Amino acid sequence: MRTYIVRMEHPDGEGWNKHVYAHVCYLKELIAEGRILASGPLKGTALRAGFLIVAAEDRDQVEGLVAEDPFTKDGLIHKLTIEEWDPLFGMFADRSSKQPPPELASLI
């Protein structure tokens, strides 16, 4: 299973207010299924923005999860980035595709 970082930007206002409950319910369902490892809003951004850490087999699977989000279905996502991430250090290090170099292993 690979790990992806997803950033979604969307406007504040009526559309956000109308769909935020369904959006959060959808994310909580994915968290319960183990597909989303963490999620939350970003602070200090021009538009409302959210950040997801997603566990998926491939990018297509991530795109499918995003496509089913109520914000996406209502056309509220203005900017979307999806990047594969290899969490070599820290709390998600067990998801890494490799071990740190020996000279760094003792620092973990």
C-alpha positions in Angstrom: 0.0 0.0 0.0 1.3 3.4 -0.9 0.9 6.7 0.9 -0.3 9.9 -0.8 -0.6 13.5 0.3 -3.7 15.2 -1.1 -4.4 18.9 -0.9 -7.8 20.3 -1.8 -8.6 24.0 -2.0 -12.2 25.2 -2.0 -14.1 28.5 -1.4 -15.7 29.5 1.8 -19.4 30.3 1.7 -22.7 28.8 0.8 -21.5 25.7 -1.1 -19.0 24.9 1.6 -21.7 25.4 4.3 -24.1 23.2 2.4 -21.8 20.3 1.9 -19.3 20.3 4.8 -21.3 17.9 6.9 -21.5 15.3 4.1 -17.8 15.9 3.4 -16.8 15.3 7.0 -19.0 12.2 7.1 -17.4 10.9 4.0 -13.9 11.5 5.4 -14.7 9.8 8.7 -16.0 6.7 6.7 -12.7 6.6 4.9 -10.8 6.9 8.1 -12.8 4.0 9.7 -11.9 1.9 6.6 -8.2 2.8 7.0 -8.0 4.6 3.7 -7.4 8.0 5.2 -4.6 8.1 7.8 -5.0 11.8 8.8 -7.1 14.7 7.6 -7.5 18.4 8.6 -7.8 22.0 7.5 -4.8 24.1 6.7 -4.5 27.4 8.5 -3.7 30.8 6.9 -4.6 30.0 3.4 -6.4 32.3 0.9 -9.1 29.7 0.3 -10.3 27.0 2.6 -7.9 24.1 2.2 -7.7 20.6 3.5 -4.9 18.1 3.6 -5.3 14.3 3.6 -2.8 11.5 4.1 -4.2 8.6 2.1 -3.3 4.9 1.9 -4.0 3.5 -1.6 -2.8 1.0 -4.1 -2.1 3.6 -6.7 -2.9 7.2 -7.8 -6.0 6.1 -9.7 -7.5 4.8 -6.4 -6.8 8.2 -4.7 -8.4 10.0 -7.6 -11.5 7.8 -7.2 -11.8 8.6 -3.5 -11.5 12.3 -4.2 -14.1 12.0 -7.0 -16.6 10.6 -4.5 -16.2 13.4 -2.0 -19.3 15.6 -1.8 -17.2 18.7 -2.3 -15.9 17.3 -5.6 -19.4 16.2 -6.7 -20.7 19.7 -6.2 -17.8 21.3 -8.0 -16.3 23.0 -5.0 -12.7 21.8 -5.4 -10.8 24.7 -7.1 -7.3 23.2 -6.8 -6.3 19.7 -6.2 -2.8 18.2 -5.8 -2.1 14.5 -5.3 1.5 13.4 -4.6 2.9 10.0 -3.6 4.9 10.3 -0.3 7.5 8.0 1.2 7.4 8.7 5.0 10.9 7.6 5.8 10.9 9.2 9.3 8.3 9.8 12.0 5.0 8.3 13.0 4.3 7.0 9.5 7.7 5.5 8.9 6.3 2.0 9.1 4.6 2.8 5.7 7.9 3.7 4.0 9.0 1.7 1.0 12.6 1.6 2.3 14.7 1.7 5.4 16.8 4.8 6.2 20.5 4.6 5.3 22.5 2.9 8.1 24.2 6.2 9.1 20.8 7.7 9.7 19.1 4.7 11.3 20.4 5.5 14.7 18.9 8.9 14.6 15.3 7.6 14.4 
